[in-house]
Amino acid sequence: MHTVFRPALWIALLGLLTLGIGVGLAAPRADVAPAALQIVDLQASAATVGLYEKLELTFRITGSGATNPYFPYDPAPPPGVPAGVGITVDALFSPDNWTTVITQPAFLYQPYERRCIFNNTVVTHCPPNGEEWLYPTGEPVWKARFAPQQTGTWRYRVRATDASGTVQSAEGVFTVVPSTLPHNHGFIRISPTDPGYFEYSDGTPFIGVGHGEGVSGWRFTYDVDDTLARLEAGRVNFVRMWMTGSSIFMAPWNPWHSHHLPGEGGYFNPTSLTYTHAYTGHLVSLRLWDYADPSMEGRRNPCMFQGFTNNVAVRPNTAYHLSVRLKTVGVTGPRDRRYPYGFAVRTGGWLGDQCADPASTSGNSRLLLGHVNGTTPGWTTVTATFTTGPNQYFLDNLYLILENTTGGDAYVDEVSLRELRHGAPTGPEILRKNRFAYHLYFDQQPSWQWDYLFQRAEQGEVTIRPVVLEKNDWIANHLDANGNPVGGYYDLDNNRFYAAPNTAVRRLHEYFWRYLVARWGYSRALHSWELMNEGDPYNGNHYAMADAFGRFMRRHDPHRHPVTTSNWHSFPQAEFWANPQYSGVDYADVHEYACCGNRYAGWAQNISAPLAFENRPAYVVGGQGHSVRVPGATRFNNAGSTPRHLIIRGRGEWVIRYQMKAENFTGACSFGIPHSLAGPRLMWILDHGESHSRNSVVPPPSESGKGWLCTAPAGTYDWRTFDSRYTHDGQPAPLSERIILNDDHVHTLYIAFQNGFGTGGYAWIDNVELIAPDGRRAYLNGEFDLTHIISDSAHLSAALSMQIGGRALTGPRRPVTRGEVAIGDENDYRGDDQHDQRNDTQGVWLHNFLWAQINPGGLYELYWDATNIRRYDLYFHFRAFRNFMDGIPLNNGRYEDARATASHPDLLVLGQADRLAGRGHLWIRHRQYTWRNVVDGVTISPASGQITVPDLVTGTYRVTWWDTWTGAPTASQLVTTSGTTLTVSLPAPLSADVALRWERIYPHRVFLPLVLRNR
């Protein structure tokens, strides 16, 4: 080992070149005049390319004065962002000889060599315990990736701008032809004919099914191969992945880890960053210390290491140059006088919380560099050399250590590892995230891995929604609006992360957004962009940032991928998802689990004391199910309100209708109103009462419009129907007391129970309906179905879909995904393999969850935890569902609720119909066929019956029955309607489920030729 100290002054002179040299750019010679900016060696990947397929331009740029090629040229950025240090490189494309110009951002690309290492040997087939060896090779080049969206002759040029000016390349030509790839339907977009659904560029409906997915950091690309093969075999076509987990940009999930500090943001590794000491222009550095620091909750952090979540690839029998730019302040020691002390670098196994104790580590680690102590004169670079072993393809964990010290701090700006050739460091950087100013560059190794992921996904039909930012990013949470670092280490202020326009954080994010478009925007395997994981659901700053993200991507992404974000709870429709102020966001997302007290669907979830559910047959309409019992002796203004996300939209009158029964209900009324009208009632508030001044409007309403008077009957009576349009005695209510909308805006609606005058007895309310002006009924669960969504995965999916789906009456009228959903228990969610769901080895839970998506609400489900899906190889359920849905033009704008019913009460029916085209599809399930009953061994008595579909055109229909487990048709029959009703009998008694499709058969018509004769 050889260690060299470089004086701080020399390092300061090289400071401006650091970023360029770090990516393999040649440093300019002082005795040579700078060359003019040029674009050279421009090559296209092909002369002919298929429609929606990638054309890649590769080229070099010489003569640039840019010191940060990751950033675009920005001569006047906000405070806190370096000015004029970048270079803007774009490819220009035209399908019509430059009448139309499409701009595609370009990016700097570092090539890598990939191998699989197993037992210290390179192998061709990578086993599950093989490791990815990914090694940078050669100098970086520039690339532009573009997927043309029309056939014909195209032209291209490349343009570059930095502080010295702008240059443009010569013109090139390529031809676009129809694609021959079977799954190539183009890019995902919002359907123009049915905005509640996604579709492809060519109009093919996107029937998206899938789950959250991740791959191993140890074998990323090989895991990609295995994962995508599994997904494609099951016809899974929609997965959500955390790009943030690869830590391409900023601090979250970076590859450096600590044995001493807790995780940050609740789920990712600590950064140990500080802004108290930073290299010029770099804002932050990595801090190490080995004493109980009160500003860090009395914690120590003497070590940070890389290698826990990723490999550090090296070549066997190769000399390496290690350099560290650091600053020490008051480093004292030794703690153990047998060993030296100070900053050191080691490579070794798991050193644990004794990593700073050389007596514990010297036997199972190798000292590469050491030791720096005392106080250095500013920033100093320390170097060392070492050689790898004959079969060594990876370093052990690489530790940065403040070793054997008693006080002081070490601050690290950069750790560089490069091959040593002819006595000098040569070639590209080996280490990931080697500079701790994480906000100033985009890590190339994970970027290359995501290149591989998208390229591999393009071979099939899998689309990926990457999460691109983390709200608890340490750097963004510590930069104020003026670009100044603020706050203590654990002070994470997400409002700084959300960032206003023209602030340092927003501009840095915009640089990254541009990089996303440049590197992966071309890919049809990219479903959409998700701004962040679980932002604040009721924070206008989050809304504004998401909207800005969407608008930025529209301006810069010629492939126009949709944009969304996600929240850690709730579904703020009126505030955000359905708010036209935030039209930059293309579609909505919700995270909602079946666990932790979340038991029932819709309104039923919010019923609690003093209200109670009732199941005695005499007190439930129809004698089955549940109603809500209202105690007369307990007065309250409102209780058991509808969900907060309930919205309505559409001109005309919206009607609240319900049924109520009372026994010995007593009360007291004032102002001369008879006590016989002291009964309970519902109440509603539109738009929080703000713009209409109608608070606590009650059905049945008062004839005088005074809702604070008694209006509902008390006493004893059987089920009576009440309607918001009429008073208790059937007279038309004043218009001021009715829900009449005169616009198409989004309005919030709040419905609750009220007992303002009761003194005794009970009343029961059931079958609450909200009816739109066109006669459709919103899904409230106003019949108070207490099916547990934890136990019934079909109900878990369908109920939420019909409440807030993209096509639901009370939804946002844009596609909606549930980006996270899983099944837990009453108290907790710990992972699917930790709950009873793991005992459902055939995957009835998944089967029902998928097939329930046939409902008319239009919710795309992305299940969170795929552990049991992989363990029991349940992907055949996805394939069966996709097979059934193939060929259904679900996005044509005509599909609606089939409104099908079953003659047997134990049969449940979901489905849709295109009544104009005379076609539709249904899923019929036995009510008792749930994963919980299957796991518990409950015997299900088969049910026979008929399925009825109303309001069809009179005629003959071909009905095809499908096996839902194989995804194949089993029988076909011709059925003639009775009037406008199609009625079919189940082919056999049902104890599980079955599906059917129907299509009208038109009679053959014979056309005789028309013969014209001359007279």
N, C-alpha and C positions, 0 to 999 in steps of 0.2 A: 504494500500500500504506500502511496506517495501523496502527501498533502501539501498544497500550495496556498498561501494567503496573498490575495491581490489587494492593493491599496484602494481605499474608497474613491479617491479622485479618479482613478482609471475607470472604475465602474461607472461613475457619474458621467464621464465622457461617452461611454458606450450605451447609456440609458436609452436614448432614442432609438437605438438599433435593436434593442432586446426583443421586441415583439417580432420583428422581421426575421431575425436569426432563429428565433424559437420555432418558426415554421419552415425553416430551411431556405430562406431567401438569402441571397448573397449580399453582404454588406458592401456599400460603395467604397472605392479607394479614394483617399483624400487627394491624390495627385492626378486624378483623372476627372475631366469635366463631366458632369452628369449627362447621361444620354437622354434624348428626347423620349417622351412617352410613346410606346409602340405596342401594337397587338401583333404577335408573331405566331407562326406554326399553327394556324387555324385549320382544324380538320373536323369534318362531320362524320358521325358514326355510320351513316348510310346515305346513299343517293336516293333510295326509295324507302318509305316508311309507311306502315299501316295506319289507318285512321285510329286516333286516340292512343297510338303507341309512341314510345319515346324516341325522339331525335336528340342526340347528345353532341354538343360542340365542345371540343377540347382545344385549348390554346394557352399561350404564355403571354405575360405582360412584362415588358422591359422598360427601364428608364423611369419608373414611378418613384416619386418621393414619399409615398405613403409609408408610414411607420406602423400602421395597424391595418392589414389587408382584410381583416374580418369586418371592419366597419365601412359603411359607405362614406363617400366624401361629404362632409357636413361642415361648411365654413362658419356657421353661427349656431351651434347647439346651445341648449340651456346650460346654466352654470352647473358645474360638476361633471360635465362631459367634455373630453378633449376636443378642441376644434381643429378641423382640417387635416386630421391624421389618417383618414381612410381613403378609399378609392371606390367609386361607384362603377360597377361593370354590368352592362346589360346586353342581352342578345335581342335584336330587333327582327321580327318575322312579319312577312306580308304574303297573303294569298292572292293579291290582285295588283302586283307590280307597284307597291308602295302607296296605293290609294288608302289602304288600311294598314296601320302599323300596330303590331302587338308587341309589347315590351315584356320580356322575361328576365328577371334578375339572374345574375350569374354568381358563382361562389368559388372560393379557393378550395382545392381538393388535394388531400394527401393520400397517395396510394398505400395499400397494405397487402401483405402476403398472409394467407390463411392456411393453417394446418391443424390437424388434430393430433394431440399428444396423449398417448396411453402407455403407462409404465415407462416413462422417459423415452418413448420411441414414437416416431412419426408413423401413423397408421392411415390407411385409406378410408376404411369405414369407421366412423366415430361411435364408439359404444356409449351408453348412458353415463358412464363414469369417465369418459374421455374428456379432455380439456381443450378449449380453443386457444391456439397459439396465433396471435394476430400481431404482425410486426410491420412497422412502417418501412417503406422502400422507396428510394428515389426522392426527387425534389417535388414539391407541390406544383400543381398545374391548375389552370382555371377551367371551369366547366359551366356550360349552360344546358339545361334540360327542358325540353318542350314537347308537348303532345298535341299535334294539330287536330283541329276539330272539324275540318272539312277537307274533302279530296281536291286534288288539282296540283298545279305547280306553285311552289312556294319559294320565296327568296329570304335570305337572311344576311345580317351584318352583326358585328359586335362593336359596341361603343364603350369607351372607358373615360372617366373623368376623375382627376385628382387636383391637387392644388396648382399643378403646372398647366392645366387646361384639359381639353377634350380631344380624343382621337377616335377614328372610326376605321374599321377594317374594310377590305374589299368585299364585294357581294358574292354570296354563294347561292346555289339553287338545289332544291330537292323536290321529289315528287311524292305526293300522298295518295295512296290507293286504299280501297276497302280492306279492312282487316280480315284475316283468315282465322283468327283466334276464336274458338267457340264461345268463350265467356266474355268477350270484349264487347260490351254494350256502351262503353264510354264512362262518363263521370257521374257520380251521384249528384242529384239536384232535387229541389222541391218541385213536386209535380205541378205544372201550370193548370191542369184540369181538376186536380184534387189536392189542395195545399196541405191536407192532413197527412199526405203520404210522400215518401221519397220515390224517385224513379231514376233510371239511367238516361244518358244523353239521347239515346235513340227511342225513348218512350217506354222501354220495358219496365214494368213495375219492380220495385225493390222490396221483396219480401224478406226483411232482415231478421235473422235469428242468430243468437250467439251469446257471448258472456264476456266478462273481464278476463284478460289474459296477460301472462307475463312469461319471460324466459330467463334462464339462468345467466348471471353475469360471468360465470366460469366457462360456459360453452355457448355463448349467445347465438352465433349463427348456426351451429349444429343443432341447438335446441329449436331454433326457428325452423330448420328443415323437418325435424320430427313433429313439431307442433302443427305446422301448416299441412303436412301430410295427413295428420289426424283430423284436422278441421275440414279439409277438403273431402276426405272420405265420408264425413258426416254431413256434408253440404252446409256447414256453418259458414255464414258469409258476412258476419258483422261482429267485430271484437273491439273492446275498449282496452287501450294499453297506456301506461304511464311513460311517455317519453321522458318525463322529468326524472324517472327512476334511473335513466342512463346518465343524467347530469351533464348534458351537452352544454348547458348555459347556467350561469349563476351557481349558487352554493348548495342548494338541496341535493341530497343523495350523492354528494361528491365522494370519491373513492378513499378519502382519508378518514380514519376512524380513531376513536379514543377508548382507552380502558377505564377512564376516570369520569368523563362528563356524561350526563344523561342525554338522551335523544332530544331533538328540538322539534317544535311544531307538533309534538305528539306522536310522530311516526318516522322521522328520519334522523340520520346520524348528526352529531354535533359538529359544528364548523371550527370552533375555537378561534374565530377571527376577531380582530380588533382593529380599530381605526386610530388608536392612540399613537402608533408608530407605523408609518407606511412609506415605502419607496416612492420617490417623486412621481406623481401622476397616477399612482396605483391605488390610492384610497385606503386599502386594507392590507393586513398581513396576518400570518398565522402566529399565534402566541403560544409559548410553552412556559410553564412555571412549576416549581416543586415546593410550594408552601400553601398553607391554608389561606386563600385569598377571600377576604370578607365580601368583596364586590362580586364574587362568584359563588356565593352561598357557602363560603368556607371550603371550597373544593380545590383540589390540585389537578393539574393536567400536564405532566412532564413529558408525555409521549403522544405522537400521532403517527399512525402507520397506514400503509397502503398494501392491499393484498387480501383483505378479508372478503370483499365482494367482487373482486376481479383479479385476473392474473397480470403480473408484470412480466411480459415476454422478453427473453433475451436469446441470443444465439450461443450455442455451445462453443467453447474454446475461443472466446472473443474478448478482447480487451475493451474496457469501458472507461469513460471519463465521467466522473460524478462532480457536479459543482452545486454549491448552495450559496445563495445570496441571503445574508442574514445580518442582524444587528443584536448584540447582547447588551444588557443594561444591568450592571451590578451583580453579575453572576458570581456567587461565592461557593466555597466548598473546601475540602471534600466532606461528604457525610461519612464515608468509609475511607480512612487514610491509606488503605492498601491500593486504591485505584485512583486514576486521574478523574477530573471532573470538568463539566462544561457541556456545551452543545456537541452532540455526536450523531453519527448515522450508523445504524446497524441493519443487517439483514438476518432474519432468523425465523424460528417458528412462533408459536403463540407465547409471547412474553408476559402477558397478563398485567395485573396492576403492580407487578414488581419490575416493570420494564425499565425503570430508571435506576435500578439497583444492579451494578455490574457483578456483584457477588452472585446474584441469581441468574444473570443473563449471559455471562461470558462463556458458559459452557455450552449453550445451545443457540448461539448467535455469532455472527462475524462482524467485527468492527470494520467499517469501510472508511469512516472519516471521524476524526476527533483529535483534540477537544478544544472548544473555543469558550473562554470564560472572561471574567472581568467585564469591562465596558469597551466595546469596539469603537473606533473613531468613525462613527457613522455606519453606513451600510458597507459590508465587506463580503467579498466572494471567496469562499473556501473550496478547494478542489482536491480530488483524490482519484486514483486509478485502481482498477482491479480487473481480474480475468475470471471468466466463468469456467465451470468444469466441463469435461468432455461430453457429458450427456445432460447438460443443464439447459433446459428450455424456458425455465421460469426462475425468477428470484423468489426466495422466501419472502415473508412479509418485510417490507422496507420501513424501518422505524426512524423517525426524527425524534431525538431524545435530548432533554436537558438532564444529563446523567450525573448522579452522585453529587448533587448540589445541595446547598443549604439556603440559598436565597437568590433573588434576581430573576430576570426574564430573558427569554430569547424570542426574537421576532424573525420570521422567515418569509421572504418575498418570493423566492423561486428555488426549486430543486430541479436540476437538469441532469439527464442521463443520456449520453450519446456514445456512439462507438468511437474508439480511439484508434486513429490511423496516422502513422508517421508522426506520432507524438502530439497530435492535435485532435480535438473533438470534431467529428465529421458526421454528416448525415442528419436525418430528422430526429426529433425528440422521441424518446422511448416511453417516458412516463406519461400517464394520464394526469390531467389537471395539475400540471407541474408548477403553474403560477397561481398564487393564491388570490390575485386580483381576478377572481372568476368572472367578473362582469365585463372584462375587456377582450374576451375571445370565445370561440366555440370549439369545444373539445373534438378533435378529429377522429379519434378511435371510435367512440360511440356513434358519431355521425356516419362513419363507414358501415358500422353494424346495422344502423337503420336503413342505409342504402340497400343493404343485402335483404333486410326484412321486406321492404316494399317491392324490390325486384322479384323476390321469391313469391310474394303474395300475388303479384300480377300474373303469374303463371296459372292461377285458378281464379276463383271468384270471391276470395276473402277480401273484405274491406276493413280498414283499421281506423279507429278514431283515437288519435294520440292526445293525451293531456300534456300541454306544453309548458305550463308554468305552475309554480307552487306559491300559494299566498303567504306562507311563512318563511319565504326566502330571507336569510339573515341580512344580506346586503341591501336588498330593496326595502326591508323593514327598518333600516337604520339610516336612510337618506331622506332628508326633508325636502320641501318644495324648492329650496334654493341650492340643492345639491350638497348640503353640508351633512356630515355624519352626526347623528344625535342618538341619545338614549343609552341605557345600560345594556349589558350583554343579553339579558333575558327580556328586554323590552321589545317585544314584537308588535309593532303598530301596523296592522294591515292597511290602514288608510294611506300610509306611505307607500305600500306596495301597489295599491290601486292607482295612485298617482294621477294628478291632473295633467292635462295637455301641456306641452312645453316645459316639463320638468325633467330632471335628470333620469329618474326612474322610468318615466314614460318613454323617453327617447331611447334609452338602452333597450327597453322592451321592443320598441319599433325596429331597432336594428336586428333583433333576434327574429321578429316576425318576418322581416324581409328575408332572412336566411332560411326560414322554414319554406317560404314560397320558392326561393331559388333552388334549394336542394331537393325538396320532395313534392312541390306543387304540381309537377308534371304527372304524378302517378295516379292512375285510375284506381289503384288499391287504397288510396287515401279516401276514406269515407267523408271525413269532415275534421275540423279542428275544434278541440275543446280547450278553451282558454286556461282554465285552472281546475283543480280538484277542490270542490266544496268551499266556495267563497261564502261571504255573508249574504244570507237570503233577503235581508231587509236593509241593505246599505246602498244608497244611491251612488256612492263612489264605485262600488262593484258593478252596478248597472252601467254606469258611464264608461268604465274601462272595457267591459264586454262589448258595448256598442261601438266604441272606438276600434277595438280589435276587428270586429266584423267589417267596419267601413274601410279600415286599412287593407284588409285582405281583398276586399272587392276592388280596390284601386290597383293593387299590385299583383294579384294572382289572376293571370289570364284564364286559368282553368276553373276558377270560380267555385272552389270547394265551400260547402256550407260551414257555418260557425255557430258554436254554442258555448255555454259555460255550465257549471254545476254549483249547487248549494249544499250545505251540510245538513239542512233540514228544510221543510216546508216547500210550498209551490206558489210563489208570489205572482199570481196572474195579473191582477189589475195593476200592481205596482211595476211589473217588469215584463213577464213573458208575453202578455197580451197588450202591452202598452206600446202604441205606435211611436212614442218618443224614442224607443230603442229598437228601431227597425234594422239596425245593423246586425242584430242577432237573428239568425235564420230559423232556428228551431229551439224547442224547449227541452229541458231535462229535469228529472226529479230523482232523488235518492230516497227510497223508503223501504224499510225492512219489515218482515213479519217476525216481530220479537218484542221483548222489552215493554210489555203492556200494550202494544199495538195489536189489538185482537180482532176488531170488527171493521167492516168496510163503511165508508161514508159517515153519515150522520150518527149511526149507532155507536161509533167510537166515542162520541162526546156526551153520551147520556150518563149522568151520575147523580148522586143525591142532590136534592131531595127527590128527583125522579128515579124511577126504577122500571126495569123490564118486567113484563107480565107474560106468562105462558099458559095460564089456565084457559082452556078452550072457550069458555063462555065470555072471556074478556079479550079475545083476539078475533078480528074479522075473519070469517071463514073457519074459525075453530082451530087453525094451525099456525104455528109461528109465534110471533111476539108482538106485543103492543107496548106503549109506554104508560105507566101508571102515574097519575098526578095526585099527590095528597092535598086534600082541601084545607087541612089545618095548617099547612106551611105556606106562607105567602112569599112570592118572589116575583121580581119584575121580568127576569129572563134567566133561563137555565137550559142546558143541553143544546147549545147552538150548533147550527150547521158548520161544516169545515170553513176555515178562514179563506180558502182559495175559491169559494163559490162565486162565479161571475155569471152574468147574463148579457146577451147582446142580440138585438133584433127589434125592429119597429113593431109596435102593436102592444096588445095587452098580455101580460104574463099572469098566470092564474095559480094561486095556491089553493089546493083542495085537500081536505082530509076528512076522516071519520072520527066521531067522538061518542063515547058512551059514559053515562054517569050513574052513580048510586049514592043516594042520600047526600048529594053534594050541597052544602049550605054556604051561605056567605052574606055579606052586608054591603049594600050599595048606598051611595049618597046622592044628593041633588034630585031627589024624587024618583030615582030609578028603582024599579021593583027588585027586591032581593032575589027574585027568580032568575035574574040576569047576571048573577054574581059568579057564573061558572068560569072555568079556565079557558084558555084559548092559545092560539099561536100568535106570535108577533113577528113583524118583519121591518127591516131598515134597509133602505136603498142608498148606496153610496155613502154609508156611514152617517146619513142624515145631514151631510154638509151642504149639498147644493139644492136640496129639495125641502129642507126643514121639516121632514116628516119622520119624527122619531117615534118608535114604538107604535107603528100602525098595526092594527089588529084585524085579523079575520076570525069571526065575523066582525065587520066594522060597524061603527056607530052611524046612525042615520044623520046625525049632526056633524060628523067628521071629527068628533072629540073622542080620540082613542083612550083617554084617561077615564071615560065613563064605563060602567058595566055594559057589556054587549053580548055575552055568551050565556046560554041557558044553564042554570043549576038544576038541582033536583035529581030525579031518577028517570032515566030514559034509555032506550036501546040505541043501537048504532044510528047516528044521524050524520049526514054529509054537510060539511060547511065549505063555502067557496068565497074567495076574496072579492068576488064581484057582487055578492049579495049580503044583506044583513041577516040576522038570525031568523027572521020571519020570511025570508025569500024576496025582500024588496031590493031593487037595484041600489048598490052602494054609491055614495058620492064619488065622482071621478077622482077627487083629491085623495081618496082612500084606496085607490086601486093602482096596480103596478102597470103603468102605461108608459112605454118608451117612445119618444118622438125622434130618435136618432139611432144610428148604428154604432154608437160608442160602447166601450166596455163599461159595465156597471157592476159594482159589488152588491151582493144580496145576502142579508143576514136573517136567518129564520131561527126562532127560539120558542120555548114554552113560557107561558106567563100565567101566574095565579095571583092576581092583585087584590082579590076581594074575598077569597074563600075562608071559611071557618071550620069546615069539617067535611067528612065523606071523601069519596074518591071519584076520579074520572080517568078514562082511558082514551088515548089517541092512537090512531093507526092509519096506515096507508096514506101518508102525506105525499102529495104530488105537486110538482112544479111543472106547469104546462106552458109551452112556448106559444106565441101567436099562430104558428102554423100547425099546432096540434101535437107536436112531438113532446115527449115527456123526458125531463132531465133525470139523470140517475142521482138520487139522494140517499138511497136505502131508507126511504120513508116507510117501508113495510117492516123495518127493523129486523132484518135477517141477521141472526147472531151466529152464522157460520164462522168458525174461527179461521182467519186467513193463515194462521200458523199451521193448521191441520189440513187445509184444503187449498192446494196450490193453484187450482183452476180459479177459485174465487179470489185468491190473492191477485191474480193477473187481471181477470175480467172486470172486477169491481172498480179498480182504480182506472182502468182504461175507459170505462163508460163514464167516469167522473171527469177526467181531465185529458183524455186522449186527444190526438190532433183532430179527430172527427167528432168528438163528443159535443153535445149541445152546450155544455158548460166548460169546454176546453178552449185553448188559445187560438184555434184555427190555424195551426201550423203543426208540422210533425212534432211529436213528443216522444222522447226516449226515457226509459227508467234506467239510468246509467249504473245504478247499484240497487240490487234487491237480493235478499237471501232469507232463508228460513231459520229462525232461532227457536227460543222457547219463551215462556212468559217473562223470564227475568233477564235474559242475556242473549247475546250472539257472540259465539266464540270461534266460529268456523264450522262449516258443514260436517266435517269429520268428527266434531265434538258433540253432535246432537243426534237424536234418534233417527234423523233423516239418513244417517249412514247405514241403517239397517234395511233400508229400501234398496236392495241390491239390483232390482230390475228397473228402478228409476221411474216408478209411477208418479213421483213428485214432479219430475222433469216432463214426463209425458203430458200430464194434465196442464202443467204450466204453459207448455208450448201450444197445445191445441186450444186452450182458452183464448189465445190471441186471435182466434177466428172471429172474435166479437167485433161489433161495429165501431168501437171507440177509437181504434187506430193507435194503440200504444206499442212502441217497439221496446221489447224487454231485453236487457243485458244482465244476465245473472252474475252475481259478484264472484262467488267462490266455486270454481270448477273442480275442486278436489274429488268429490264423489263421481262427477261425470267422467273424469279420467280414470279413477280407480276401477270403476265397473264398466268402462268403455260404453257409455250410454249415448254416444253420438248418433246411433241409429235412430233415435227419437227425432233429432233435427232433420235427418234425411227423410224420414217418413212424412213429416209435416211439409217440408219443401216439395216433395214429390206430389203431394195432394194439391198444393197451391199453384203448381206450375200451370201456366196457361190462363190463369184467372186475371183479367185486366183490371185489377183492383183500383188502379189509379185513374180510371176513365171518368170519374166524377159523378157516376150514377149509382154506385153501390150505397146501400142503406141497410138499416136493421131489417133482417128478414121477418121479424116479429113472429117467428114460428113458435108454436106451442105444442105440448105433448099431452096426450089423454091421461097419462098416468102421473100422479104427483111425484113419484120418485125419478122421473126422467126430466133432465134439464137440457135445454136446447140453446145453442148460440149459433149465430151465423149472419150472413149478409145476402142481399139479393139485388140484382140489377133488373128491376121490373120492366124497364123499357126493352132490354135485350132478351128478357125471358130466361134468365139464368141465375143461379145462386149456389150457395154451399152452406152446409150445416155440420155442427158437431153435436152429437147426442151422447149424454153421459148419465149413468146411474148416480143419483145423488149421494149414495153411500160409497161410491168408488173414489176414495181419497187415499193418499199415501199413508195417512195416519191409520185408517182402518185396515189397510193391507199389512202394515207393520204390526199392528195389534192382533192380526188374525181374525178380524170380524167377518162373520159369514154374511154375504150379501145375497138376498133373495132376488132372483132375476125378475125383471119387470117387462111386460109386454104392453104394446100400445100403438097408437097412431100419432104421426107428426103432421101438423097442419100448417101450411103457409098461406096467408091471406093476400088479397089484392094483386093477383096475377092476371095476366091476360088469359081469357078462356082458350083452351086448346089442349094439345097432347104434349107431354114432357117426357124426355128420357131421364130417368133417375138412375144414377150409378152409386152403388154402395162401396165403401172403401174400408179396408182393414187399417186401422190407425197405427198399428205396431209395425206393419211392413211397408206402409205407404203404397199400397197397390189396390186396384179395384178388385172386387170379389163377385159382384153381380150387377146386372143392369135390367131395367124394366121400363115399359112404357105406361104412363099413367095419364089419364085424362082428368082435367079439373072438373069439379062440381061447381059450376058457376065460375067465380074467380078464385076459388080456394083449391089448392093442391093438397091432397091428403094421401099419405103413404103409411103403410104398416111396417113396423120393424121386421126385418127378415127373420129374426129369432129373438126369444126373450133375452133381455140385456142385463148383465151384471157388471159390465165394465163400460165400454164406449164404442161408438161407431161413427162414421162420417158419411155424408152423401153430397153429391153434386147433381144439380138438375139443369136441363137446358131444353128450351122449347123446340119441338120438331115441327117444321113448317111443311104442309102438304105439298106434294109434287104438283107442279103446274105445267101444262102442255101448251106451248105457244105454236099456233098454226102460221105458216108463212103468209105474208100479205103479197098477193099477186096483182100487179097493176096491168091493165090491158088498154091498148090504144083503141079508141073508138073511131 
